[in-house]
Amino acid sequence: MLCIEVAQDAYSAVRNRRRLQVNYAQRLKALQSETNCCRKILVADDSPEPTSPFAAKDCFSLSGLESSWGVSPPAKQAGPKTAPLIEKLISEGGELVALTNLDPLCLSASGENKYHGAVLQPPSRAGKAALGSSSGSGVLAASGLVIGAFGTDLGGSVRLPAAANGVIGFKSSPNLFSREDVLL
C-alpha cells in the first residue's frame, strides 16, 4: 500500500465522521479566516470534496504560481517548474489545495509574519502558539482538512508546529526527497 493510500484511508474516515453541510472550499476559507494558515487557497468554491487533499508551505516552486517565501512582494515569480516532491504527489493522485503561510524566508520559529500576518491557533486551541516557520502547515494539518501538509525543516520548522498542533511532524533523512525548487 502506498503512503498516499494510507493517508487517503485516514482522511476518508475523518471526512465520513464529519459530513458537514458546508462544502470543502468554504470550510477551508473559514479555517483561513480564523487562523491565517493559508497564503493561497487553490480550490474553487464549486469544487467537489477532494479525495487526497494536501497543502505545501509557500516556499515550494509551482508552475505558473509565484512563491512568496513569506515576504512581499513575492520572492520568486511564477516559473515553469514545479518542485519534484509536489509533482510526485500530484502524479500519485494527491490534490494540492493550499499554499500555507510561513515566517519570512523560513527564518523564524514564531509563526509571525509582518507581510502576511501571524498564523494563529483555531479558537479551540486559543492562547497556544502555532510555532515554527511551517506554522501554517501545522495548523492546516491539525484541522483534518488535508491528509498532510508539507513544510521545510532545518531547525525544527516542521516538528515545532506539529507538536504545537498535536500532529506528527516528520523530518526525513537528508536527500531522501529532492530539495530542487524549494527554499529551505
Contact map, one row per residue, 1 for C-alpha under 8 A:
1110110000000000000000000000000000000000000000000000000000000000000000000000000000000000000000000000000000000000000000000000000000000000000000000000000000000000000000000000000000000000
1111110000000000000000000000000000000000000000000000000000000000000000000000000000000000000000000000000000000000000000000000000000000000000000000000000000000000000000000000000000000000
1111111000000000000000000000000000000000000000000000000000000000000000000000000000000000000000000000000000000000000000000000000000000000000000000000000000000000000000000000000000000000
0111111100000000000000000000000000000000000000000001000000000000000000000000000000000000100111000000000000000000000000000000000000000000000000000000000000000000000000000000000000000000
1111111110000000000000000000000000000000000000000000000000000000000000000000000000000000000000000000000000000000000000000000000000000000000000000000000000000000000000000000000000000000
1111111111000000000000000000000000000000000000000000000000000000000000000000000000000000000000000000000000000000000000000000000000000000000000000000000000000000000000000000000000000000
0011111111100000000000000000000000000000000000000001000000000000000000000000000000000000000000000000000000000000000000000000000000000000000000000011000000000000000000000000000000000000
0001111111110000000000000000000000000000000000000011000000000000000000000000000000000000000000000000000000000000000000000000000000000000000000000010000000000000000000000000000000000000
0000111111111000000000000000000000000000000000000000000000000000000000000000000000000000000000000000000000000000000000000000000000000000000000000000000000000000000000000000000000000000
0000011111111100000000000000000000000000000000000000000000000000000000000000000000000000000000000000000000000000000000000000000000000000000000000010000000000000000000000000000000000000
0000001111111110000000000000000000000000000000000011000000000000000000000000000000000000000000000000000000000000000000000000000000000000000000010110000000000000000000000000000000000000
0000000111111111000000000000000000000000000000000010000000000000000000000000000000000000000000000000000000000000000000000000000000000000000000000000000000000000000000000000000000000000
0000000011111111100000000000000000000000000000000000000000000000000000000000000000000000000000000000000000000000000000000000000000000000000000000000000000000000000000000000000000000000
0000000001111111110000000000000000000000000000000000000000000000000000000000000000000000000000000000000000000000000000000000000000000000000000010000000000000000000000000000000000000000
0000000000111111111000000000000000000000000000000000000000000000000000000000000000000000000000000000000000000000000000000000000000000000000000000000000000000000000000000000000000000000
0000000000011111111000000000000000000000000000000000000000000000000000000000000000000000000000000000000000000000000000000000000000000000000000000000000000000000000000000000000000000000
0000000000001111111000000000000000000000000000000000000000000000000000000000000000000000000000000000000000000000000000000000000000000000000000000000000000000000000000000000000000000000
0000000000000111111100000000000000000000000000000000000000000000000000000000000000000000000000000000000000000000000000000000000000000000000000000000000000000000000000000000000000000000
0000000000000011111110000000000000000000000000000000000000000000000000000000000000000000000000000000000000000000000000000000000000000000000000000000000000000000000000000000000000000000
0000000000000000011111100000000000000000000000000000000000000000000000000000000000000000000000000000000000000000000000000000000000000000000000000000000000000000000000000000000000000000
0000000000000000001111100000000000000000000000000000000000000000000000000000000000000000000000000000000000000000000000000000000000000000000000000000000000000000000000000000000000000000
0000000000000000000111110110000000000000000000000000000000000000000000000000000000000000000000000000000000000000000000000000000000000000000000000000000000000000000000000000000000000000
0000000000000000000111111110000000000000000010011000000000000000000000000000000000000000000000000000000000000000000000000000000000000000000000000000000000000000000000000000000000000000
0000000000000000000001111111000000000000000010111100000000000000000000000000000000000000000000000000000000000000000000000000000000000000000000000000000000000000000000000000000000000000
0000000000000000000000111111100000000000001111100000000000000000000000000000000000000000000000000000000000000000000000000000000000000000000000000000000000000000000000000000000000000000
0000000000000000000001111111110000000000000010000000000000000000000000000000000000000000000000000000000000000000000000000000000000000000000000000000000000000000000000000000000000000000
0000000000000000000001111111111000000000000000000000000000000000000000000000000000000000000000000000000000000000000000000000000000000000000000000000000000000000000000000000000000000000
0000000000000000000000011111111100000000100000000000000000000000000000000000000000000000000000000000000000000000000000000000000000000000000000001000000000000000000000000000000000000000
0000000000000000000000001111111110000000100000000000000000000000000000000000000000000000000000000000000000000000000000000000000000000000000000000000000000000000000000000000000000000000
0000000000000000000000000111111111000000000000000000000000000000000000000000000000000000000000000000000000000000000000000000000000000000000000000000000000000000000000000000000000000000
0000000000000000000000000011111111111000000000000000000000000000000000000000000000000000000000000000000000000000000000000100000000000000000000100000000000000000000000000000000000000000
0000000000000000000000000001111111111100000000000000000000000000000000000000000000000000000000000000000000000000000000000000000000000000000000000000000000000000000000000000000000000000
0000000000000000000000000000111111110000000000000000000000000000000000000000000000000000000000000000000000000000000000000000000000000000000000000000000000000000000000000000000000000000
0000000000000000000000000000011111110000000000000000000000000000000000000000000000000000000000000000000000000000000000011110000000000000000000000000000000000000000000000000000000000000
0000000000000000000000000000001111111000000000000000000000000000000000000000000000000000000000000000000000000000000000111100000000000000001000000000000000000000000000000000000000000000
0000000000000000000000000000001111111110000000000000000000000000000000000000000000000000000000000000100000000000000011110000000000000001000000000000000000000000000000000000000000000000
0000000000000000000000000000001100111110000000000000000000000000000000000000000000000000000000000001100000000000000000110000000000000011101100000000000000000000000000000000000000000000
0000000000000000000000000000000100011111100000000000000000000000000000000000000000000000000000000111100000000000000000000000000000000001000100000000000000000000000000000000000000000000
0000000000000000000000000000000000011111100000000000000001000000000000000000000000000000000000000111100000000000000100000000000000000000000000000000000000000000000000000000000000000000
0000000000000000000000000000000000000111110000000000000000000000000000000000000000000000000000000111000000000000000000000000000000000000000000000000000000000000000000000000000000000000
0000000000000000000000000001100000000111111000000000000000000000000000000000000000000000000000001110000000000000000000000000000000000000000000000000000000000000000000000000000000000000
0000000000000000000000000000000000000001111100000000000000000000000000000000000000000000000000011110000000000000000000000000000000000000000000000000000000000000000000000000000000000000
0000000000000000000000001000000000000000111110100000000000000000000000000000000000000000000000001100000000000000000000000000000000000000000000000000000000000000000000000000000000000000
0000000000000000000000001000000000000000011111100000000000000000000000000000000000000000000000000000000000000000000000000000000000000000000000000000000000000000000000000000000000000000
0000000000000000000000111100000000000000001111100000000000000000000000000000000000000000000000000000000000000000000000000000000000000000000000000000000000000000000000000000000000000000
0000000000000000000000001000000000000000000111110000000000000000000000000000000000000000000000000000000000000000000000000000000000000000000000000000000000000000000000000000000000000000
0000000000000000000000011000000000000000001111111100000000000000000000000000000000000000000000000000000000000000000000000000000000000000000000000000000000000000000000000000000000000000
0000000000000000000000110000000000000000000001111100000000000000000000000000000000000000000000000000000000000000000000000000000000000000000000000000000000000000000000000000000000000000
0000000000000000000000110000000000000000000000111110000000000000000000000000000000000000000000000000000000000000000000000000000000000000000000000000000000000000000000000000000000000000
0000000000000000000000010000000000000000000000111111100000000000000000000000000000000000000000100000000000000000000000000000000000000000000000000000000000000000000000000000000000000000
0000000100110000000000000000000000000000000000001111100000000000000000000000000000000000000001100000000000000000000000000000000000000000000000000000000000000000000000000000000000000000
0001001100100000000000000000000000000000000000000111110000000000000000000000000000000000000011100000000000000000000000000000000000000000000000000110000000000000000000000000000000000000
0000000000000000000000000000000000000000000000000111111000000000000000000000000000000000000001111000000000000000000000000000000000000000000000001111000000000000000000000000000000000000
0000000000000000000000000000000000000000000000000001111100000000000000000000000000000000000001111100000000000000000000000000000000000000000000000111110000000000000000000000000000000000
0000000000000000000000000000000000000000000000000000111110000000000000000000000000000000000000011111000000000000000000000000000000000000100100000101110000000000000000000000000000000000
0000000000000000000000000000000000000000000000000000011111110000000000000000000000000000000000010111000000000000000000000000000000000000100000000000111000000000000000000000000000000000
0000000000000000000000000000000000000000000000000000001111110000000000000000000000000000000000000011110000000000000000000000000000000101100000000000111100000000000000000000000000000000
0000000000000000000000000000000000000010000000000000000111110000001111000000000000000000000000000011110000000000000000000000000000000000000000000000000000000000000000000000000000000000
0000000000000000000000000000000000000000000000000000000111111000001111000000000000000000000000000000000000000000000000000000000000000000000000000000000000000000000000000000000000000111
0000000000000000000000000000000000000000000000000000000111111100001000000000000001100100000000000000000000000000000000000000000000000000000000000000000000000000000000000000000000001110
0000000000000000000000000000000000000000000000000000000000111110111000000000001011100000000000000000000000000000000000000000000000000000000000000000000000000000000000000000000000001100
0000000000000000000000000000000000000000000000000000000000011111111000000000011111100000000000000000000000000000000000000000000000000000000000000000000000000000000000000000000000000000
0000000000000000000000000000000000000000000000000000000000001111100000000000011111000000000000000000000000000000000000000000000000000000000000000000000000000000000000000000000000000000
0000000000000000000000000000000000000000000000000000000000000111110000000000011110000000000000000000000000000000000000000000000000000000000000000000000000000000000000000000000000000000
0000000000000000000000000000000000000000000000000000000000001111111000000000111000000000000000000000000000000000000000000000000000000000000000000000000000000000000000000000000000000000
0000000000000000000000000000000000000000000000000000000000001101111100000101111000000000000000000000000000000000000000000000000000000000000000000000000000000000000000000000000000000000
0000000000000000000000000000000000000000000000000000000001111100111110000111110000000000000000000000000000000000000000000000000000000000000000000000000000000000000000000000000000000000
0000000000000000000000000000000000000000000000000000000001100000011111111111000000000000000000000000000000000000000000000000000000000000000000000000000000000000000000000000000000000000
0000000000000000000000000000000000000000000000000000000001100000001111100111000000000000000000000000011111000000000000000000000000000000000000000000000000000000000000000000000000000010
0000000000000000000000000000000000000000000000000000000001100000000111110100000000000000000000000000111111000000101100000000000000000000000000000000000000000000000000000000000000000000
0000000000000000000000000000000000000000000000000000000000000000000111111110000000000000000000000000000110000000001100000000000000000000000000000000000000000000000000000000000000000000
0000000000000000000000000000000000000000000000000000000000000000000101111110000000000000000000000000000000000000001100000000000000000000000000000000000000000000000000000000000000000000
0000000000000000000000000000000000000000000000000000000000000000000100111110000000000000000000000000000000000000000000000000000000000000000000000000000000000000000000000000000000000000
0000000000000000000000000000000000000000000000000000000000000000011111111111100000000000000000000000000000000000000000000000000000000000000000000000000000000000000000000000000000000000
0000000000000000000000000000000000000000000000000000000000000000001110111111100000000000000000000000000000000000000000000000000000000000000000000000000000000000000000000000000000000000
0000000000000000000000000000000000000000000000000000000000000000011110000111110000000000000000000000000000000000000000000000000000000000000000000000000000000000000000000000000000000000
0000000000000000000000000000000000000000000000000000000000000000111000000111111000000000000000000000000000000000000000000000000000000000000000000000000000000000000000000000000000000000
0000000000000000000000000000000000000000000000000000000000000111111000000001111100000000000000000000000000000000000000000000000000000000000000000000000000000000000000000000000000000000
0000000000000000000000000000000000000000000000000000000000001111110000000000111110000000000000000000000000000000000000000000000000000000000000000000000000000000000000000000000000000000
0000000000000000000000000000000000000000000000000000000000000111000000000000011111000000000000000000000000000000000000000000000000000000000000000000000000000000000000000000000000000000
0000000000000000000000000000000000000000000000000000000000001111000000000000001111100000000000000000000000000000000000000000000000000000000000000000000000000000000000000000000000001000
0000000000000000000000000000000000000000000000000000000000011110000000000000000111110110000000000000000000000000000000000000000000000000000000000000000000000000000000000000000000001000
0000000000000000000000000000000000000000000000000000000000011100000000000000000011111110000000000000000000000000000000000000000000000000000000000000000000000000000000000000000000111100
0000000000000000000000000000000000000000000000000000000000000000000000000000000001111111000000000000000000000000000000000000000000000000000000000000000000000000000000000000000001011000
0000000000000000000000000000000000000000000000000000000000000000000000000000000000111111100000000000000000000000000000000000000000000000000000000000000000000000000000000000000011000000
0000000000000000000000000000000000000000000000000000000000010000000000000000000001111111110000000000000000000000000000000000000000000000000000000000000000000000000000000000000000000000
0000000000000000000000000000000000000000000000000000000000000000000000000000000001111111111000000000000000000000000000000000000000000000000000000000000000000000000000000000000000000000
0000000000000000000000000000000000000000000000000000000000000000000000000000000000011111111100000000000000000000000000000000000000000000000000000000000000000000000000000000000000000000
0001000000000000000000000000000000000000000000000000000000000000000000000000000000001111111111100000000000000000000000000000000000000000000000000000000000000000000000000000000000000000
0000000000000000000000000000000000000000000000000000000000000000000000000000000000000111111111110000000000000000000000000000000000000000000000000000000000000000000000000000000000000000
0000000000000000000000000000000000000000000000000000000000000000000000000000000000000011111111000000000000000000000000000000000000000000000000000000000000000000000000000000000000000000
0001000000000000000000000000000000000000000000000000000000000000000000000000000000000001111111000000000000000000000000000000000000000000000000000000000000000000000000000000000000000000
0001000000000000000000000000000000000000000000000001000000000000000000000000000000000000111111100000000000000000000000000000000000000000000000000000000000000000000000000000000000000000
0001000000000000000000000000000000000000000000000011110000000000000000000000000000000000111111110000000000000000000000000000000000000000000000000000000000000000000000000000000000000000
0000000000000000000000000000000000000000000000000111110000000000000000000000000000000000110011111000000000000000000000000000000000000000000000000000000000000000000000000000000000000000
0000000000000000000000000000000000000000010000000000111100000000000000000000000000000000010001111100000000000000000000000000000000000000000000000000000000000000000000000000000000000000
0000000000000000000000000000000000000000111000000000111000000000000000000000000000000000000000111110000000000000000000000000000000000000000000000000000000000000000000000000000000000000
0000000000000000000000000000000000000111111000000000011100000000000000000000000000000000000000011111000000000000000000000000000000000000000000000000000000000000000000000000000000000000
0000000000000000000000000000000000000111110000000000001111000000000000000000000000000000000000001111100000000000000000000000000000000000000000000000000000000000000000000000000000000000
0000000000000000000000000000000000001111000000000000001111000000000000000000000000000000000000000111110000000000000000000000000000000101100100000000000000000000000000000000000000000000
0000000000000000000000000000000000011110000000000000000011000000000001000000000000000000000000000011111000000000000100100000000000000111100000000000000000000000000000000000000000000000
0000000000000000000000000000000000000000000000000000000011000000000011000000000000000000000000000001111111000011100000100000000000001111000000000000000000000000000000000000000000000000
0000000000000000000000000000000000000000000000000000000000000000000011000000000000000000000000000000111111111111100000000000000000011110000000000000000000000000000000000000000000000000
0000000000000000000000000000000000000000000000000000000000000000000011100000000000000000000000000000011111110000111000000000000000001000000000000000000000000000000000000000000000000000
0000000000000000000000000000000000000000000000000000000000000000000011100000000000000000000000000000011111100000000000000000000000000000000000000000000000000000000000000000000000000010
0000000000000000000000000000000000000000000000000000000000000000000011000000000000000000000000000000011111110000000000000000000000001100000000000000000000001000000000000000000000000011
0000000000000000000000000000000000000000000000000000000000000000000000000000000000000000000000000000001111111000000000000000000000001000000000000000000000000000000000000000000000000000
0000000000000000000000000000000000000000000000000000000000000000000000000000000000000000000000000000001101111110000000000000000000011000000000000000000000000000000000000000000000000000
0000000000000000000000000000000000000000000000000000000000000000000000000000000000000000000000000000001000111110000000000000000000111000000000000000000000011001000000000000000000000000
0000000000000000000000000000000000000000000000000000000000000000000000000000000000000000000000000000001000011111000000000000000011111000000000000000000000000000000000000000000000000000
0000000000000000000000000000000000000000000000000000000000000000000000000000000000000000000000000000011000011111100001110000000011111111000000000000000000000000000000000000000000000000
0000000000000000000000000000000000000000000000000000000000000000000000000000000000000000000000000000011000000111110011100000000000000000000000000000000000000000000000000000000000000000
0000000000000000000000000000000000000000000000000000000000000000000001000000000000000000000000000000011100000011111111100000000000000000000000000000000000000000000000000000000000000000
0000000000000000000000000000000000000000000000000000000000000000000000000000000000000000000000000000000100000001111111000000000000000000000000000000000000000000000000000000000000000000
0000000000000000000000000000000000000000000000000000000000000000000001110000000000000000000000000000000100000000111110000000000000000000000000000000000000000000000000000000000000000000
0000000000000000000000000000000000000010000000000000000000000000000001110000000000000000000000000000100000000000111111000000000000000000000000000000000000000000000000000000000000000000
0000000000000000000000000000000000010000000000000000000000000000000000000000000000000000000000000000000000000001111111100000000000000000000000000000000000000000000000000000000000000000
0000000000000000000000000000000000010000000000000000000000000000000000000000000000000000000000000000000000000011110111110000000000000000000000000000000000000000000000000000000000000000
0000000000000000000000000000000000111000000000000000000000000000000000000000000000000000000000000000110000000011100011111000000001000011000000000000000000000000000000000000000000000000
0000000000000000000000000000000001111000000000000000000000000000000000000000000000000000000000000000000000000010000001111100010011000000001000000000000000000000000000000000000000000000
0000000000000000000000000000000001100000000000000000000000000000000000000000000000000000000000000000000000000000000000111111111111000000001000000000000000000000000010000000000000000000
0000000000000000000000000000001001100000000000000000000000000000000000000000000000000000000000000000000000000000000000011111110000000000001000000000000000000000000000000000000000000000
0000000000000000000000000000000001000000000000000000000000000000000000000000000000000000000000000000000000000000000000001111110000000000000000000000000000000000000000000000000000000000
0000000000000000000000000000000000000000000000000000000000000000000000000000000000000000000000000000000000000000000000001111110000000000000000000000000000000000000000000000000000000000
0000000000000000000000000000000000000000000000000000000000000000000000000000000000000000000000000000000000000000000000001111111100000000000000000000000000000000000000000000000000000000
0000000000000000000000000000000000000000000000000000000000000000000000000000000000000000000000000000000000000000000000011111111100000000000000000000000000000000000000000000000000000000
0000000000000000000000000000000000000000000000000000000000000000000000000000000000000000000000000000000000000000000000001000111110000000000000000000000000000000000000000000000000000000
0000000000000000000000000000000000000000000000000000000000000000000000000000000000000000000000000000000000000000000000001000111111000000000000000000000000000000000100000000000000000000
0000000000000000000000000000000000000000000000000000000000000000000000000000000000000000000000000000000000000110000000011000001111100000000000000000000000000000000100000000000000000000
0000000000000000000000000000000000000000000000000000000000000000000000000000000000000000000000000000000000000110000000111000000111110011011000000000000000000000100110000000000000000000
0000000000000000000000000000000000000000000000000000000000000000000000000000000000000000000000000000000000001110000000000000000011111110000000000000000000001001100100000000000000000000
0000000000000000000000000000000000000000000000000000000000000000000000000000000000000000000000000000001000011110000000000000000001111110000000000000000000011111100000000000000000000000
0000000000000000000000000000000000000000000000000000000000000000000000000000000000000000000000000000011101111110000000000000000000111111000000000000000000001100000000000000000000000000
0000000000000000000000000000000000000000000000000000000010000000000000000000000000000000000000000001111001000010000000000000000000111111110000000000001110001100100000000000000000000000
0000000000000000000000000000000000001000000000000000000000000000000000000000000000000000000000000000111000000010000000100000000001111111111000000000000000001100100000000000000000000000
0000000000000000000000000000000000011100000000000000000010000000000000000000000000000000000000000001110000000010000000100000000001001111111100000000000000000000000000000000000000000000
0000000000000000000000000000000000001000000000000000001110000000000000000000000000000000000000000001100000000000000000000000000000000111111110000000111000000000100000000000000000000000
0000000000000000000000000000000000000000000000000000000000000000000000000000000000000000000000000000000000000000000000000000000001000111111111000000100000000100110110100000000000000000
0000000000000000000000000000000000101000000000000000000000000000000000000000000000000000000000000000000000000000000000011100000001000011111111100000000000000000110010000000000000000000
0000000000000000000000000000000000001100000000000000001000000000000000000000000000000000000000000001000000000000000000000000000000000001111111111100100000000000000000000000000000000000
0000000000000000000000000000000000000000000000000000000000000000000000000000000000000000000000000000000000000000000000000000000000000000111111111111100000000000000000100000000000000000
0000000000000000000000000000000000000000000000000000000000000000000000000000000000000000000000000000000000000000000000000000000000000000011111110000000000000000010011100000000000000000
0000000000000000000000000000001000000000000000000000000000000000000000000000000000000000000000000000000000000000000000000000000000000000001111111100000000000000000000000000000000000000
0000000000100100000000000000000000000000000000000000000000000000000000000000000000000000000000000000000000000000000000000000000000000000000111111110000000000000000000000000000000000000
0000000000000000000000000001000000000000000000000000100000000000000000000000000000000000000000000000000000000000000000000000000000000000000110111110000000000000000000000000000000000000
0000000000100000000000000000000000000000000000000001111000000000000000000000000000000000000000000000000000000000000000000000000000000000000110111111100000000000000000000000000000000000
0000001101100000000000000000000000000000000000000001110000000000000000000000000000000000000000000000000000000000000000000000000000000000000010011111100000000000000000000000000000000000
0000001000000000000000000000000000000000000000000000111000000000000000000000000000000000000000000000000000000000000000000000000000000000000010000111110000000000000000000000000000000000
0000000000000000000000000000000000000000000000000000011110000000000000000000000000000000000000000000000000000000000000000000000000000000110110000111111000000000000000000000000000000000
0000000000000000000000000000000000000000000000000000011110000000000000000000000000000000000000000000000000000000000000000000000000000000100000000001111100000000000000000000000000000000
0000000000000000000000000000000000000000000000000000000110000000000000000000000000000000000000000000000000000000000000000000000000000100100000000000111110001100000000000000000000000000
0000000000000000000000000000000000000000000000000000000010000000000000000000000000000000000000000000000000000000000000000000000000000100000000000000011111001100000000000000000000000001
0000000000000000000000000000000000000000000000000000000000000000000000000000000000000000000000000000000000000000000000000000000000000100000000000000001111111110000000000010000000000001
0000000000000000000000000000000000000000000000000000000000000000000000000000000000000000000000000000000000000000000000000000000000000000000000000000000111111000000000000000000000000001
0000000000000000000000000000000000000000000000000000000000000000000000000000000000000000000000000000000000000000000000000000000000000000000000000000000011111000000000000000000000000000
0000000000000000000000000000000000000000000000000000000000000000000000000000000000000000000000000000000000001000000000000000000000010000000000000000000011111111000000000000000000000000
0000000000000000000000000000000000000000000000000000000000000000000000000000000000000000000000000000000001001000000000000000000000111110000000000000001111111111100000000000000000000000
0000000000000000000000000000000000000000000000000000000000000000000000000000000000000000000000000000000000000000000000000000000000011110010000000000001110011111110000001110000000000000
0000000000000000000000000000000000000000000000000000000000000000000000000000000000000000000000000000000000000000000000000000000000010000000000000000000010011111111000011110000000000000
0000000000000000000000000000000000000000000000000000000000000000000000000000000000000000000000000000000000001000000000000000000000110000000000000000000000011111111100001000000000000000
0000000000000000000000000000000000000000000000000000000000000000000000000000000000000000000000000000000000000000000000000000000001110110111000000000000000001111111110001000000000000000
0000000000000000000000000000000000000000000000000000000000000000000000000000000000000000000000000000000000000000000000000000000000000000011001000000000000000111111111111000000000000000
0000000000000000000000000000000000000000000000000000000000000000000000000000000000000000000000000000000000000000000000000000000000000000000000000000000000000011111111111000000000000000
0000000000000000000000000000000000000000000000000000000000000000000000000000000000000000000000000000000000000000000000000000000111100000010000000000000000000001111111100000000000000000
0000000000000000000000000000000000000000000000000000000000000000000000000000000000000000000000000000000000000000000000001000000001000000011001000000000000000000111111100000000000000000
0000000000000000000000000000000000000000000000000000000000000000000000000000000000000000000000000000000000000000000000000000000000000000000001000000000000000000011111110000000000000000
0000000000000000000000000000000000000000000000000000000000000000000000000000000000000000000000000000000000000000000000000000000000000000010011000000000000000000011111111000000000000000
0000000000000000000000000000000000000000000000000000000000000000000000000000000000000000000000000000000000000000000000000000000000000000000000000000000000000010011001111100000000000000
0000000000000000000000000000000000000000000000000000000000000000000000000000000000000000000000000000000000000000000000000000000000000000000000000000000000000111111000111110000000000000
0000000000000000000000000000000000000000000000000000000000000000000000000000000000000000000000000000000000000000000000000000000000000000000000000000000000000110000000011111000000000000
0000000000000000000000000000000000000000000000000000000000000000000000000000000000000000000000000000000000000000000000000000000000000000000000000000000010000110000000001111100000000000
0000000000000000000000000000000000000000000000000000000000000000000000000000000000000000000000000000000000000000000000000000000000000000000000000000000000000000000000000111110110000000
0000000000000000000000000000000000000000000000000000000000000000000000000000000000000000000000000000000000000000000000000000000000000000000000000000000000000000000000000011111100000000
0000000000000000000000000000000000000000000000000000000000000000000000000000000000000000000000000000000000000000000000000000000000000000000000000000000000000000000000000001111110000000
0000000000000000000000000000000000000000000000000000000000000000000000000000000000000000000000000000000000000000000000000000000000000000000000000000000000000000000000000000111111100000
0000000000000000000000000000000000000000000000000000000000000000000000000000000000000000000000000000000000000000000000000000000000000000000000000000000000000000000000000001111111000000
0000000000000000000000000000000000000000000000000000000000000000000000000000000000001000000000000000000000000000000000000000000000000000000000000000000000000000000000000001011111100000
0000000000000000000000000000000000000000000000000000000000000000000000000000000000011000000000000000000000000000000000000000000000000000000000000000000000000000000000000000001111110000
0000000000000000000000000000000000000000000000000000000000000000000000000000000000100000000000000000000000000000000000000000000000000000000000000000000000000000000000000000001011111101
0000000000000000000000000000000000000000000000000000000000000000000000000000000000110000000000000000000000000000000000000000000000000000000000000000000000000000000000000000000001111100
0000000000000000000000000000000000000000000000000000000000011000000000000000000011110000000000000000000000000000000000000000000000000000000000000000000000000000000000000000000000111110
0000000000000000000000000000000000000000000000000000000000111000000000000000000000100000000000000000000000000000000000000000000000000000000000000000000000000000000000000000000000111111
0000000000000000000000000000000000000000000000000000000000110000000010000000000000000000000000000000000011000000000000000000000000000000000000000000000000000000000000000000000000001111
0000000000000000000000000000000000000000000000000000000000100000000000000000000000000000000000000000000001000000000000000000000000000000000000000000000111000000000000000000000000100111
